[in-house]
Structure formats: C-alpha cells, structure tokens
Amino acid sequence: LYISLLCALAVASCVSSPQELLTPDPSPSATADLATPSFNQSPTNLTPTPEPASLKELKEYTPSLINKDRADYGLRSVLLGNNSVAQAHAEDMVKNFYIAHWDTGGMKP
C-alpha cells in the first residue's frame, strides 16, 4: 500500500500546479507600439521539462527508496507486491488527483 501511495505521489508531482495552470500570460504594456508585434522572450537558461516517469519506472524506483531508508535503520528490505486491487486504487488516485484509503465513491478498496 505504501508503494502504491508513493507511486501515486510521484506521478501526481509531475503535473503542473493549479496556480501555474491559472496564471495568465503577461499582456503587452499599454504603451507598446501596436504596429509592431511583441513576443514574450523566454530566458535562454531554461532547463528542459523531464518526461514523466512510466509506471514501470516508478514501480522499480519507489521500493529502492523505501529499502534505502529501511537499510539505514537496520530493517530488512521489502518487495513490491502484486495486489491488483491496491494497484487499481493507486491508479485511481493518480487519475483523480487524491490520496486516501477511500475511493472517489467513498468505499475502501
């Protein structure tokens, strides 16, 4: 279950924030010459946006993070389970942007 939640968090963190999506582009100044088109110039030192990780990559990466923390505390490693209900719930959380033990219908998986 923890791995499903971490995967959901990791995927959800790849989405732009609602604030970023709602922020309008800056408008030209009132004194701009209307006969000359103006273009928003982007900074030249932009870092490319990384592609979101695939579900397979997240399923491999998340247990490695958990097991690193467990090893730091002298605990045994855990293995990724194969619970189809938990996976379906994790994918529903990603799809609907929530994290909870209950689904969007108010039911526990």
N, CA, C and O atoms as CSV, one atom per row, in Angstrom:
chain,resi,resn,atom,element,x,y,z
A,1,LEU,N,N,0.836,-1.187,0.000
A,1,LEU,CA,C,0.000,0.000,0.000
A,1,LEU,C,C,0.878,1.247,0.000
A,1,LEU,O,O,0.585,2.206,-0.714
A,2,TYR,N,N,1.969,1.245,0.806
A,2,TYR,CA,C,2.844,2.409,0.838
A,2,TYR,C,C,3.461,2.659,-0.534
A,2,TYR,O,O,3.607,3.805,-0.957
A,3,ILE,N,N,3.817,1.593,-1.214
A,3,ILE,CA,C,4.424,1.742,-2.534
A,3,ILE,C,C,3.413,2.319,-3.506
A,3,ILE,O,O,3.761,3.162,-4.332
A,4,SER,N,N,2.157,1.872,-3.418
A,4,SER,CA,C,1.116,2.419,-4.289
A,4,SER,C,C,0.938,3.905,-4.046
A,4,SER,O,O,0.785,4.675,-4.994
A,5,LEU,N,N,0.955,4.318,-2.782
A,5,LEU,CA,C,0.801,5.735,-2.462
A,5,LEU,C,C,1.987,6.542,-2.952
A,5,LEU,O,O,1.813,7.640,-3.481
A,6,LEU,N,N,3.199,6.010,-2.784
A,6,LEU,CA,C,4.380,6.726,-3.254
A,6,LEU,C,C,4.369,6.860,-4.764
A,6,LEU,O,O,4.744,7.899,-5.306
A,7,CYS,N,N,3.937,5.804,-5.444
A,7,CYS,CA,C,3.835,5.885,-6.902
A,7,CYS,C,C,2.821,6.956,-7.293
A,7,CYS,O,O,3.058,7.739,-8.213
A,8,ALA,N,N,1.690,6.984,-6.587
A,8,ALA,CA,C,0.673,7.989,-6.880
A,8,ALA,C,C,1.228,9.389,-6.646
A,8,ALA,O,O,0.984,10.296,-7.442
A,9,LEU,N,N,1.973,9.566,-5.557
A,9,LEU,CA,C,2.568,10.870,-5.271
A,9,LEU,C,C,3.586,11.256,-6.328
A,9,LEU,O,O,3.616,12.402,-6.776
A,10,ALA,N,N,4.411,10.316,-6.725
A,10,ALA,CA,C,5.456,10.609,-7.696
A,10,ALA,C,C,4.854,11.020,-9.028
A,10,ALA,O,O,5.322,11.971,-9.654
A,11,VAL,N,N,3.827,10.315,-9.465
A,11,VAL,CA,C,3.198,10.646,-10.734
A,11,VAL,C,C,2.456,11.963,-10.618
A,11,VAL,O,O,2.522,12.799,-11.520
A,12,ALA,N,N,1.748,12.152,-9.510
A,12,ALA,CA,C,0.996,13.382,-9.337
A,12,ALA,C,C,1.910,14.589,-9.276
A,12,ALA,O,O,1.514,15.680,-9.685
A,13,SER,N,N,3.106,14.421,-8.784
A,13,SER,CA,C,4.016,15.561,-8.682
A,13,SER,C,C,4.528,15.999,-10.043
A,13,SER,O,O,5.139,17.063,-10.142
A,14,CYS,N,N,4.307,15.231,-11.085
A,14,CYS,CA,C,4.746,15.607,-12.419
A,14,CYS,C,C,3.760,16.559,-13.090
A,14,CYS,O,O,4.061,17.105,-14.152
A,15,VAL,N,N,2.591,16.767,-12.492
A,15,VAL,CA,C,1.555,17.604,-13.072
A,15,VAL,C,C,1.746,19.036,-12.614
A,15,VAL,O,O,2.130,19.267,-11.467
A,16,SER,N,N,1.491,19.990,-13.473
A,16,SER,CA,C,1.589,21.394,-13.090
A,16,SER,C,C,0.599,21.701,-11.983
A,16,SER,O,O,-0.466,21.087,-11.911
A,17,SER,N,N,0.940,22.640,-11.126
A,17,SER,CA,C,0.046,23.029,-10.045
A,17,SER,C,C,-1.129,23.812,-10.613
A,17,SER,O,O,-1.009,24.425,-11.673
A,18,PRO,N,N,-2.279,23.797,-9.911
A,18,PRO,CA,C,-3.415,24.583,-10.386
A,18,PRO,C,C,-3.061,26.059,-10.538
A,18,PRO,O,O,-3.559,26.718,-11.451
A,19,GLN,N,N,-2.209,26.591,-9.661
A,19,GLN,CA,C,-1.819,28.002,-9.755
A,19,GLN,C,C,-1.082,28.265,-11.062
A,19,GLN,O,O,-1.318,29.282,-11.713
A,20,GLU,N,N,-0.182,27.346,-11.452
A,20,GLU,CA,C,0.559,27.522,-12.696
A,20,GLU,C,C,-0.382,27.484,-13.892
A,20,GLU,O,O,-0.195,28.212,-14.867
A,21,LEU,N,N,-1.406,26.618,-13.806
A,21,LEU,CA,C,-2.331,26.481,-14.916
A,21,LEU,C,C,-3.238,27.696,-15.053
A,21,LEU,O,O,-3.701,27.991,-16.155
A,22,LEU,N,N,-3.505,28.417,-13.948
A,22,LEU,CA,C,-4.430,29.538,-13.960
A,22,LEU,C,C,-3.751,30.885,-14.157
A,22,LEU,O,O,-4.434,31.881,-14.394
A,23,THR,N,N,-2.437,30.943,-14.067
A,23,THR,CA,C,-1.730,32.208,-14.196
A,23,THR,C,C,-1.729,32.648,-15.654
A,23,THR,O,O,-1.200,31.942,-16.513
A,24,PRO,N,N,-2.321,33.821,-15.947
A,24,PRO,CA,C,-2.365,34.259,-17.347
A,24,PRO,C,C,-0.990,34.703,-17.830
A,24,PRO,O,O,-0.124,35.072,-17.037
A,25,ASP,N,N,-0.811,34.658,-19.139
A,25,ASP,CA,C,0.414,35.165,-19.738
A,25,ASP,C,C,0.429,36.680,-19.563
A,25,ASP,O,O,-0.624,37.316,-19.590
A,26,PRO,N,N,1.606,37.258,-19.385
A,26,PRO,CA,C,1.657,38.715,-19.245
A,26,PRO,C,C,1.179,39.387,-20.527
A,26,PRO,O,O,1.492,38.943,-21.632
A,27,SER,N,N,0.422,40.453,-20.361
A,27,SER,CA,C,-0.085,41.175,-21.536
A,27,SER,C,C,0.902,42.275,-21.921
A,27,SER,O,O,1.678,42.737,-21.084
A,28,PRO,N,N,0.872,42.691,-23.184
A,28,PRO,CA,C,1.776,43.770,-23.592
A,28,PRO,C,C,1.416,45.049,-22.841
A,28,PRO,O,O,0.269,45.244,-22.438
A,29,SER,N,N,2.391,45.901,-22.662
A,29,SER,CA,C,2.142,47.153,-21.946
A,29,SER,C,C,1.246,48.053,-22.775
A,29,SER,O,O,1.160,47.921,-23.996
A,30,ALA,N,N,0.576,48.973,-22.083
A,30,ALA,CA,C,-0.356,49.879,-22.758
A,30,ALA,C,C,0.369,50.818,-23.713
A,30,ALA,O,O,-0.244,51.349,-24.640
A,31,THR,N,N,1.659,51.028,-23.502
A,31,THR,CA,C,2.411,51.955,-24.357
A,31,THR,C,C,3.090,51.252,-25.524
A,31,THR,O,O,3.798,51.890,-26.302
A,32,ALA,N,N,2.883,49.943,-25.656
A,32,ALA,CA,C,3.538,49.212,-26.745
A,32,ALA,C,C,3.020,49.699,-28.094
A,32,ALA,O,O,1.849,50.053,-28.229
A,33,ASP,N,N,3.892,49.712,-29.075
A,33,ASP,CA,C,3.519,50.094,-30.432
A,33,ASP,C,C,2.674,48.969,-31.022
A,33,ASP,O,O,3.175,47.861,-31.215
A,34,LEU,N,N,1.410,49.233,-31.311
A,34,LEU,CA,C,0.508,48.193,-31.804
A,34,LEU,C,C,0.866,47.739,-33.209
A,34,LEU,O,O,0.458,46.652,-33.620
A,35,ALA,N,N,1.618,48.540,-33.957
A,35,ALA,CA,C,2.002,48.155,-35.309
A,35,ALA,C,C,3.141,47.151,-35.310
A,35,ALA,O,O,3.364,46.461,-36.305
A,36,THR,N,N,3.858,47.067,-34.205
A,36,THR,CA,C,4.982,46.143,-34.114
A,36,THR,C,C,4.577,44.985,-33.209
A,36,THR,O,O,4.273,45.188,-32.034
A,37,PRO,N,N,4.571,43.780,-33.751
A,37,PRO,CA,C,4.195,42.652,-32.884
A,37,PRO,C,C,5.220,42.476,-31.766
A,37,PRO,O,O,6.421,42.657,-31.969
A,38,SER,N,N,4.728,42.127,-30.601
A,38,SER,CA,C,5.639,41.860,-29.480
A,38,SER,C,C,5.555,40.383,-29.128
A,38,SER,O,O,4.485,39.777,-29.178
A,39,PHE,N,N,6.664,39.835,-28.784
A,39,PHE,CA,C,6.737,38.424,-28.433
A,39,PHE,C,C,7.331,38.305,-27.039
A,39,PHE,O,O,8.273,39.013,-26.682
A,40,ASN,N,N,6.768,37.410,-26.273
A,40,ASN,CA,C,7.360,37.137,-24.966
A,40,ASN,C,C,8.684,36.429,-25.192
A,40,ASN,O,O,8.728,35.378,-25.830
A,41,GLN,N,N,9.744,36.991,-24.681
A,41,GLN,CA,C,11.040,36.364,-24.841
A,41,GLN,C,C,11.294,35.446,-23.664
A,41,GLN,O,O,11.140,35.847,-22.511
A,42,SER,N,N,11.682,34.224,-23.952
A,42,SER,CA,C,11.985,33.250,-22.905
A,42,SER,C,C,13.431,33.403,-22.478
A,42,SER,O,O,14.288,33.756,-23.289
A,43,PRO,N,N,13.706,33.140,-21.212
A,43,PRO,CA,C,15.102,33.149,-20.771
A,43,PRO,C,C,15.905,32.101,-21.542
A,43,PRO,O,O,15.362,31.074,-21.952
A,44,THR,N,N,17.165,32.357,-21.733
A,44,THR,CA,C,17.995,31.436,-22.510
A,44,THR,C,C,18.548,30.298,-21.662
A,44,THR,O,O,19.134,29.362,-22.208
A,45,ASN,N,N,18.378,30.352,-20.344
A,45,ASN,CA,C,18.944,29.311,-19.479
A,45,ASN,C,C,17.884,28.347,-18.960
A,45,ASN,O,O,17.988,27.873,-17.829
A,46,LEU,N,N,16.877,28.052,-19.759
A,46,LEU,CA,C,15.821,27.135,-19.337
A,46,LEU,C,C,16.316,25.696,-19.324
A,46,LEU,O,O,17.096,25.280,-20.181
A,47,THR,N,N,15.848,24.950,-18.341
A,47,THR,CA,C,16.124,23.528,-18.277
A,47,THR,C,C,14.935,22.805,-18.875
A,47,THR,O,O,13.797,23.133,-18.538
A,48,PRO,N,N,15.153,21.834,-19.752
A,48,PRO,CA,C,14.018,21.128,-20.341
A,48,PRO,C,C,13.192,20.423,-19.269
A,48,PRO,O,O,13.733,19.917,-18.285
A,49,THR,N,N,11.886,20.395,-19.471
A,49,THR,CA,C,10.997,19.686,-18.559
A,49,THR,C,C,11.176,18.196,-18.782
A,49,THR,O,O,11.064,17.723,-19.913
A,50,PRO,N,N,11.452,17.443,-17.716
A,50,PRO,CA,C,11.636,15.998,-17.901
A,50,PRO,C,C,10.321,15.316,-18.239
A,50,PRO,O,O,9.244,15.768,-17.850
A,51,GLU,N,N,10.435,14.238,-18.960
A,51,GLU,CA,C,9.263,13.432,-19.266
A,51,GLU,C,C,8.799,12.755,-17.977
A,51,GLU,O,O,9.633,12.343,-17.171
A,52,PRO,N,N,7.484,12.630,-17.765
A,52,PRO,CA,C,7.016,11.912,-16.576
A,52,PRO,C,C,7.514,10.468,-16.597
A,52,PRO,O,O,7.647,9.854,-17.655
A,53,ALA,N,N,7.783,9.951,-15.417
A,53,ALA,CA,C,8.251,8.571,-15.312
A,53,ALA,C,C,7.120,7.613,-15.679
A,53,ALA,O,O,5.945,7.897,-15.447
A,54,SER,N,N,7.494,6.492,-16.247
A,54,SER,CA,C,6.498,5.481,-16.573
A,54,SER,C,C,6.118,4.734,-15.300
A,54,SER,O,O,6.848,4.774,-14.310
A,55,LEU,N,N,4.997,4.066,-15.326
A,55,LEU,CA,C,4.547,3.286,-14.179
A,55,LEU,C,C,5.587,2.218,-13.831
A,55,LEU,O,O,5.843,1.958,-12.655
A,56,LYS,N,N,6.178,1.608,-14.844
A,56,LYS,CA,C,7.200,0.589,-14.605
A,56,LYS,C,C,8.406,1.192,-13.882
A,56,LYS,O,O,8.935,0.594,-12.944
A,57,GLU,N,N,8.839,2.381,-14.322
A,57,GLU,CA,C,9.975,3.044,-13.676
A,57,GLU,C,C,9.662,3.391,-12.227
A,57,GLU,O,O,10.509,3.237,-11.347
A,58,LEU,N,N,8.436,3.863,-11.986
A,58,LEU,CA,C,8.043,4.201,-10.614
A,58,LEU,C,C,7.979,2.964,-9.733
A,58,LEU,O,O,8.364,3.000,-8.564
A,59,LYS,N,N,7.492,1.875,-10.300
A,59,LYS,CA,C,7.403,0.624,-9.527
A,59,LYS,C,C,8.792,0.097,-9.162
A,59,LYS,O,O,8.944,-0.587,-8.150
A,60,GLU,N,N,9.787,0.403,-9.958
A,60,GLU,CA,C,11.158,-0.016,-9.643
A,60,GLU,C,C,11.846,0.976,-8.706
A,60,GLU,O,O,12.594,0.571,-7.816
A,61,TYR,N,N,11.601,2.254,-8.898
A,61,TYR,CA,C,12.286,3.297,-8.144
A,61,TYR,C,C,11.769,3.407,-6.706
A,61,TYR,O,O,12.558,3.549,-5.773
A,62,THR,N,N,10.464,3.344,-6.530
A,62,THR,CA,C,9.876,3.551,-5.211
A,62,THR,C,C,10.368,2.534,-4.181
A,62,THR,O,O,10.764,2.942,-3.090
A,63,PRO,N,N,10.364,1.227,-4.472
A,63,PRO,CA,C,10.883,0.286,-3.468
A,63,PRO,C,C,12.362,0.525,-3.149
A,63,PRO,O,O,12.806,0.276,-2.028
A,64,SER,N,N,13.121,1.010,-4.138
A,64,SER,CA,C,14.536,1.274,-3.859
A,64,SER,C,C,14.679,2.393,-2.832
A,64,SER,O,O,15.570,2.335,-1.985
A,65,LEU,N,N,13.823,3.405,-2.892
A,65,LEU,CA,C,13.846,4.479,-1.893
A,65,LEU,C,C,13.449,3.954,-0.511
A,65,LEU,O,O,14.090,4.257,0.495
A,66,ILE,N,N,12.387,3.169,-0.491
A,66,ILE,CA,C,11.910,2.610,0.778
A,66,ILE,C,C,12.979,1.716,1.388
A,66,ILE,O,O,13.253,1.799,2.586
A,67,ASN,N,N,13.577,0.871,0.576
A,67,ASN,CA,C,14.582,-0.061,1.092
A,67,ASN,C,C,15.859,0.647,1.529
A,67,ASN,O,O,16.542,0.177,2.439
A,68,LYS,N,N,16.190,1.760,0.902
A,68,LYS,CA,C,17.344,2.534,1.360
A,68,LYS,C,C,17.072,3.054,2.768
A,68,LYS,O,O,17.926,2.942,3.648
A,69,ASP,N,N,15.892,3.620,2.982
A,69,ASP,CA,C,15.535,4.107,4.321
A,69,ASP,C,C,15.492,2.966,5.330
A,69,ASP,O,O,15.957,3.123,6.459
A,70,ARG,N,N,14.948,1.836,4.943
A,70,ARG,CA,C,14.879,0.688,5.856
A,70,ARG,C,C,16.283,0.213,6.225
A,70,ARG,O,O,16.545,-0.121,7.380
A,71,ALA,N,N,17.187,0.184,5.239
A,71,ALA,CA,C,18.559,-0.252,5.500
A,71,ALA,C,C,19.248,0.700,6.476
A,71,ALA,O,O,20.034,0.265,7.317
A,72,ASP,N,N,18.956,2.000,6.368
A,72,ASP,CA,C,19.534,2.983,7.285
A,72,ASP,C,C,19.150,2.695,8.738
A,72,ASP,O,O,19.870,3.080,9.659
A,73,TYR,N,N,18.031,2.026,8.939
A,73,TYR,CA,C,17.557,1.699,10.288
A,73,TYR,C,C,17.722,0.219,10.623
A,73,TYR,O,O,17.160,-0.269,11.603
A,74,GLY,N,N,18.491,-0.484,9.810
A,74,GLY,CA,C,18.771,-1.889,10.078
A,74,GLY,C,C,17.597,-2.819,9.823
A,74,GLY,O,O,17.555,-3.919,10.374
A,75,LEU,N,N,16.657,-2.406,9.011
A,75,LEU,CA,C,15.482,-3.233,8.717
A,75,LEU,C,C,15.671,-3.987,7.404
A,75,LEU,O,O,16.400,-3.546,6.516
A,76,ARG,N,N,15.006,-5.124,7.302
A,76,ARG,CA,C,15.071,-5.921,6.079
A,76,ARG,C,C,14.374,-5.203,4.925
A,76,ARG,O,O,13.496,-4.365,5.130
A,77,SER,N,N,14.784,-5.551,3.721
A,77,SER,CA,C,14.163,-4.993,2.521
A,77,SER,C,C,12.750,-5.525,2.352
A,77,SER,O,O,12.412,-6.600,2.849
A,78,VAL,N,N,11.935,-4.762,1.647
A,78,VAL,CA,C,10.593,-5.204,1.281
A,78,VAL,C,C,10.564,-5.434,-0.224
A,78,VAL,O,O,11.394,-4.903,-0.962
A,79,LEU,N,N,9.609,-6.224,-0.663
A,79,LEU,CA,C,9.419,-6.499,-2.084
A,79,LEU,C,C,8.090,-5.904,-2.530
A,79,LEU,O,O,7.145,-5.814,-1.748
A,80,LEU,N,N,8.030,-5.508,-3.769
A,80,LEU,CA,C,6.793,-4.998,-4.340
A,80,LEU,C,C,5.800,-6.141,-4.460
A,80,LEU,O,O,6.117,-7.186,-5.029
A,81,GLY,N,N,4.602,-5.947,-3.928
A,81,GLY,CA,C,3.556,-6.958,-4.007
A,81,GLY,C,C,2.866,-6.927,-5.360
A,81,GLY,O,O,3.174,-6.099,-6.218
A,82,ASN,N,N,1.941,-7.833,-5.529
A,82,ASN,CA,C,1.196,-7.931,-6.776
A,82,ASN,C,C,-0.298,-7.970,-6.454
A,82,ASN,O,O,-0.995,-8.910,-6.836
A,83,ASN,N,N,-0.786,-6.944,-5.750
A,83,ASN,CA,C,-2.183,-6.865,-5.359
A,83,ASN,C,C,-2.908,-6.002,-6.386
A,83,ASN,O,O,-2.723,-4.786,-6.431
A,84,SER,N,N,-3.728,-6.638,-7.203
A,84,SER,CA,C,-4.387,-5.909,-8.291
A,84,SER,C,C,-5.371,-4.862,-7.776
A,84,SER,O,O,-5.561,-3.830,-8.420
A,85,VAL,N,N,-6.003,-5.110,-6.622
A,85,VAL,CA,C,-6.940,-4.133,-6.063
A,85,VAL,C,C,-6.180,-2.887,-5.594
A,85,VAL,O,O,-6.618,-1.761,-5.833
A,86,ALA,N,N,-5.037,-3.096,-4.925
A,86,ALA,CA,C,-4.232,-1.964,-4.469
A,86,ALA,C,C,-3.704,-1.172,-5.665
A,86,ALA,O,O,-3.670,0.058,-5.627
A,87,GLN,N,N,-3.297,-1.865,-6.717
A,87,GLN,CA,C,-2.790,-1.177,-7.906
A,87,GLN,C,C,-3.893,-0.370,-8.575
A,87,GLN,O,O,-3.666,0.768,-8.986
A,88,ALA,N,N,-5.078,-0.945,-8.687
A,88,ALA,CA,C,-6.205,-0.220,-9.290
A,88,ALA,C,C,-6.531,1.028,-8.466
A,88,ALA,O,O,-6.830,2.086,-9.021
A,89,HIS,N,N,-6.471,0.894,-7.141
A,89,HIS,CA,C,-6.740,2.044,-6.267
A,89,HIS,C,C,-5.667,3.119,-6.454
A,89,HIS,O,O,-5.988,4.305,-6.530
A,90,ALA,N,N,-4.413,2.721,-6.527
A,90,ALA,CA,C,-3.325,3.684,-6.729
A,90,ALA,C,C,-3.499,4.415,-8.058
A,90,ALA,O,O,-3.308,5.629,-8.124
A,91,GLU,N,N,-3.853,3.700,-9.100
A,91,GLU,CA,C,-4.055,4.329,-10.403
A,91,GLU,C,C,-5.255,5.270,-10.391
A,91,GLU,O,O,-5.237,6.301,-11.063
A,92,ASP,N,N,-6.317,4.919,-9.621
A,92,ASP,CA,C,-7.480,5.797,-9.479
A,92,ASP,C,C,-7.087,7.083,-8.758
A,92,ASP,O,O,-7.561,8.163,-9.110
A,93,MET,N,N,-6.211,6.970,-7.740
A,93,MET,CA,C,-5.759,8.165,-7.025
A,93,MET,C,C,-4.990,9.094,-7.955
A,93,MET,O,O,-5.167,10.312,-7.917
A,94,VAL,N,N,-4.135,8.508,-8.791
A,94,VAL,CA,C,-3.371,9.328,-9.739
A,94,VAL,C,C,-4.309,9.986,-10.737
A,94,VAL,O,O,-4.195,11.180,-11.013
A,95,LYS,N,N,-5.221,9.219,-11.269
A,95,LYS,CA,C,-6.149,9.716,-12.282
A,95,LYS,C,C,-7.025,10.852,-11.739
A,95,LYS,O,O,-7.318,11.808,-12.457
A,96,ASN,N,N,-7.439,10.745,-10.474
A,96,ASN,CA,C,-8.380,11.708,-9.902
A,96,ASN,C,C,-7.742,12.678,-8.903
A,96,ASN,O,O,-8.449,13.408,-8.210
A,97,PHE,N,N,-6.402,12.686,-8.829
A,97,PHE,CA,C,-5.654,13.648,-8.016
A,97,PHE,C,C,-6.079,13.660,-6.543
A,97,PHE,O,O,-6.436,14.708,-6.004
A,98,TYR,N,N,-6.040,12.501,-5.903
A,98,TYR,CA,C,-6.303,12.441,-4.470
A,98,TYR,C,C,-5.448,11.344,-3.857
A,98,TYR,O,O,-4.933,10.473,-4.558
A,99,ILE,N,N,-5.305,11.401,-2.526
A,99,ILE,CA,C,-4.616,10.347,-1.792
A,99,ILE,C,C,-5.468,10.022,-0.581
A,99,ILE,O,O,-5.676,10.873,0.284
A,100,ALA,N,N,-5.959,8.802,-0.515
A,100,ALA,CA,C,-6.816,8.384,0.598
A,100,ALA,C,C,-6.965,6.871,0.581
A,100,ALA,O,O,-6.690,6.212,-0.422
A,101,HIS,N,N,-7.403,6.339,1.708
A,101,HIS,CA,C,-7.722,4.913,1.762
A,101,HIS,C,C,-9.086,4.649,1.133
A,101,HIS,O,O,-9.408,3.504,0.816
A,102,TRP,N,N,-9.882,5.684,0.952
A,102,TRP,CA,C,-11.192,5.557,0.349
A,102,TRP,C,C,-11.128,5.994,-1.095
A,102,TRP,O,O,-10.319,6.848,-1.458
A,103,ASP,N,N,-11.993,5.400,-1.935
A,103,ASP,CA,C,-12.002,5.789,-3.343
A,103,ASP,C,C,-12.933,6.988,-3.530
A,103,ASP,O,O,-13.480,7.511,-2.558
A,104,THR,N,N,-13.110,7.416,-4.765
A,104,THR,CA,C,-13.926,8.592,-5.046
A,104,THR,C,C,-15.393,8.353,-4.730
A,104,THR,O,O,-16.156,9.311,-4.600
A,105,GLY,N,N,-15.801,7.106,-4.603
A,105,GLY,CA,C,-17.183,6.781,-4.234
A,105,GLY,C,C,-17.360,6.615,-2.735
A,105,GLY,O,O,-18.456,6.289,-2.279
A,106,GLY,N,N,-16.296,6.833,-1.953
A,106,GLY,CA,C,-16.375,6.710,-0.507
A,106,GLY,C,C,-16.173,5.289,0.013
A,106,GLY,O,O,-16.418,5.012,1.187
A,107,MET,N,N,-15.727,4.391,-0.862
A,107,MET,CA,C,-15.539,2.988,-0.470
A,107,MET,C,C,-14.054,2.711,-0.210
A,107,MET,O,O,-13.173,3.292,-0.844
A,108,LYS,N,N,-13.806,1.803,0.747
A,108,LYS,CA,C,-12.439,1.325,0.958
A,108,LYS,C,C,-12.158,0.224,-0.052
A,108,LYS,O,O,-13.042,-0.574,-0.361
A,109,PRO,N,N,-10.939,0.173,-0.566
A,109,PRO,CA,C,-10.635,-0.899,-1.540
A,109,PRO,C,C,-10.682,-2.268,-0.888
A,109,PRO,O,O,-10.453,-3.278,-1.554
